[in-house]
Amino acid sequence: GKQIVLTKCSACHGAQQVASARQDRARWERTIADMRLYIQGSNLAKDLSDEEAKVLLDYLATNMSARGGQEKAKPDPNSRLPRTLMTGDQLKYKVVEFLLPKPEVEPHEIAVDAQGNAWITQRTGGKLGRLDVKTLEYQEFDPPPAASKTIRLNGIVSAPGGGQLWFLDGGPNRRWFNYDIKTAQFATYTLPKLKSGNASGNTMRVHPNGTVWLNSIAANQVIRLNPTTEQFSVFDVPSGVKAGRTANPYGMAIDGSGKIWFVENAMNQMGRIDPVTGKIDEFEVPVKNAVPRKAGMDSEGNVWVGLHGAGILMKIDYKTTKMTLFTPPTEDAGVYSVQGDPKSKLVWFSEQHVDKIARFDPQTGTFTEFPLPNAESDHRRIDIDPNQPNRIWWTGNTSGRIGYIELLGGN
């Protein structure tokens, strides 16, 4: 079993990634089945035989099982609520929360359209979901059928104007989708075979020039699609190539000059691509073990990054590349997803470890934190309503919840 991990599994990702994923036998069996499907889209990895799959399952279930062999205890829903009285702007907000019909579908990403409705991609449920902001009616939509029934939707982003959505099927079908909200029509772009069949990720961005970008985490690549020509371009992350493993390209933002910034989660670095020349520059994050996650843009074109492990919000001045650190009031907050308000200088971010959504005013240096009503909401991605910038949507991957906070009284 160990030899299979070192030879076949390591063709696409490091053995350490396998060793750190503690799962029960049933989950390992599903994972192995998924990986064998992903291999069909790889020009490097070699499939397992059925006998090898059985040997690998026994090895992983015995040596990399869920710690303690017990399910995670359900949290006290009130355990993260404030223990001191809230004051000022903290009091002036409301929370709307919706539990999905099937909470286990993993709604990792969320995007808001021009009407203020929230759209999610289901990472394991395989459907596109929409929550109507006015009626709170929830609907699901099936993507076009494909060769494999294993569908892994992820990475949703609203295109400029809010009338179209981009997202991907990161499973063995290797498809990128454009969805026209008005006509309810899908356009499909099939990704060619790459080094890793699992050309998936959870961060997509649409460039002002119309190209669409994705961080492919396990493949150590940033991928660009030109929808006009239907051509894909692949950029290997230099630090990952040098180290012989993936740099875990994770969050992404497009700065005021049109350059693409991406998080190198495993290298504690930031990368920057010039979309014209393809040149990649890399910059060290000035905090050890920062675990950078998502990135966003502010109204001035600067890039903001959530340093999840360090619990710090980081600004990158896109003109000078200077990095500035800001520490929220709550310790070890788990700063994750960041997005600037396009109509002001305010910056919003999720505090995943403490179940809060926070606002930062760079002009005054003031943080305001807004608690969510339930513990372990696992809110990963946030997005701002383009019509109502005081309404911040979020999605909870493991909780199966989506919702928003809304400031009251024009705060």
C-alpha positions, 0 to 999 in steps of 0.5 A, spaced: 500 500 500 505 504 501 509 503 495 502 505 491 502 511 494 509 513 493 509 511 486 502 512 483 498 517 488 504 521 488 504 522 480 499 528 481 500 530 489 505 529 494 505 523 499 504 528 505 497 530 502 495 523 502 498 522 509 495 528 512 488 526 510 485 522 515 478 519 513 474 512 515 474 506 510 468 508 506 471 515 505 477 512 503 473 508 498 470 514 495 476 518 494 480 512 491 474 511 486 474 519 485 482 519 483 481 513 478 476 517 475 481 523 475 486 519 472 482 518 466 484 526 464 491 525 466 497 524 461 502 523 466 498 518 472 497 511 471 491 508 473 490 502 479 488 495 477 482 493 481 487 489 486 491 495 487 485 499 489 483 494 494 491 493 497 491 501 497 484 501 501 486 496 506 493 500 507 489 507 508 484 505 512 489 501 517 494 507 517 490 513 515 483 513 519 479 518 522 483 520 528 480 516 534 475 512 529 469 517 532 465 522 528 466 529 530 461 531 535 456 536 534 458 543 536 453 547 541 450 552 536 451 557 541 458 556 543 461 562 539 456 567 540 459 573 544 460 573 551 460 580 552 455 585 550 455 588 543 456 595 542 455 601 536 455 598 529 456 591 532 448 591 534 446 594 527 445 588 523 441 582 521 443 575 519 439 571 514 441 563 514 438 558 510 440 550 511 440 546 504 435 541 503 441 536 503 447 539 507 452 534 505 453 537 498 459 541 500 457 548 497 464 551 498 463 557 493 458 563 492 457 568 487 452 574 487 448 576 481 446 583 478 439 582 482 442 580 488 441 573 488 446 568 491 448 562 487 452 556 489 456 550 486 455 543 490 462 540 490 459 533 492 452 534 490 454 536 483 448 541 482 448 549 481 444 552 486 440 559 487 437 562 493 432 568 491 434 574 495 427 577 495 423 570 496 428 566 499 426 560 495 431 555 493 432 552 486 437 547 484 439 546 476 443 540 473 449 542 469 449 538 462 450 531 462 457 528 461 461 521 460 462 521 467 456 521 472 461 524 478 460 531 478 464 536 482 462 543 481 466 548 484 469 555 483 463 560 481 464 567 480 459 572 477 462 575 470 462 583 470 455 586 469 452 580 473 448 577 468 453 570 467 456 565 471 463 562 471 464 555 474 467 548 473 466 541 473 473 539 477 471 532 476 473 527 471 469 530 466 474 536 466 469 542 464 468 549 465 461 552 464 458 559 462 451 560 465 447 565 462 442 567 467 437 570 463 436 565 458 438 559 463 443 556 457 450 553 459 456 554 454 461 548 456 468 548 455 472 542 455 479 542 459 484 538 455 488 533 458 494 535 463 499 533 468 494 532 473 487 529 471 484 533 477 485 540 474 480 543 479 480 548 484 475 553 488 477 560 485 476 563 479 476 570 476 474 573 470 479 578 467 477 585 464 479 583 458 474 577 458 479 571 459 477 566 465 482 564 470 483 558 475 487 556 480 488 548 479 491 546 486 493 539 486 496 540 479 501 546 481 498 550 475 494 557 474 489 556 468 487 561 463 481 560 458 480 565 452 472 564 451 472 567 444 478 562 441 476 556 446 483 556 448 486 554 454 493 556 457 497 553 463 502 557 467 506 552 472 507 555 479 515 556 479 516 555 486 512 548 486 516 546 480 523 547 483 520 544 490 517 538 486 511 538 489 505 543 488 505 550 491 497 549 492 495 555 488 489 557 492 486 564 492 486 569 486 485 577 485 486 581 479 489 588 481 488 595 478 493 594 473 490 587 470 495 583 473 493 576 476 495 575 483 495 568 486 496 565 493 501 559 494 498 556 500 504 551 501 510 556 500 507 562 504 508 566 498 504 570 493 505 569 485 503 574 480 502 573 473 503 578 467 497 576 462 500 579 456 507 576 457 506 570 462 512 572 466 511 570 473 514 573 479 513 571 486 513 574 493 514 572 500 509 573 505 512 577 511 509 572 516 511 565 518 506 559 517 501 564 515 497 559 511 494 564 506 487 562 503 483 567 499 484 574 496 480 579 493 481 586 490 479 593 493 476 599 490 483 602 488 485 596 485 489 593 491 490 586 493 487 583 500 489 576 502 486 572 508 492 569 512 488 563 515 493 560 520 496 567 522 489 570 523 491 576 520 489 581 514 494 583 509 494 588 504 498 588 497 499 595 494 499 593 487 503 599 485 509 598 490 508 590 492 508 593 499 505 588 504 501 591 510 499 587 516 492 588 520 490 584 526 483 583 527 480 584 535 479 576 535 485 572 536 486 566 532 480 568 528 482 564 521 481 570 516 479 566 510 475 570 504 476 577 503 473 582 498 473 589 497 467 593 497 467 596 490 463 602 492 467 604 498 474 603 501 471 598 506 474 591 506 470 585 508 472 578 510 470 571 513 473 569 520 472 562 519 475 560 526 470 564 530 464 564 526 464 572 524 464 576 518 468 582 519 469 589 516 475 593 516 476 601 514 483 602 512 482 609 513 480 609 520 484 602 522 477 600 525 475 593 525 467 591 526 466 584 527 459 581 526 457 574 529 453 569 525 448 565 529 451 558 529 457 555 531 462 551 526 458 555 520 465 553 516 464 560 512 469 559 506 467 564 501 464 571 501 461 575 496 458 582 496 451 584 493 453 589 487 446 593 489 446 593 496 454 593 499 451 592 506 449 585 504 455 580 505 453 573 503 457 567 505 457 559 504 458 554 509 462 548 506 461 543 511 455 546 515 451 546 508 448 553 510 448 559 506 446 566 508 448 573 509 449 579 514 446 586 512 447 592 516 441 596 518 441 604 518 446 605 512 452 603 517 
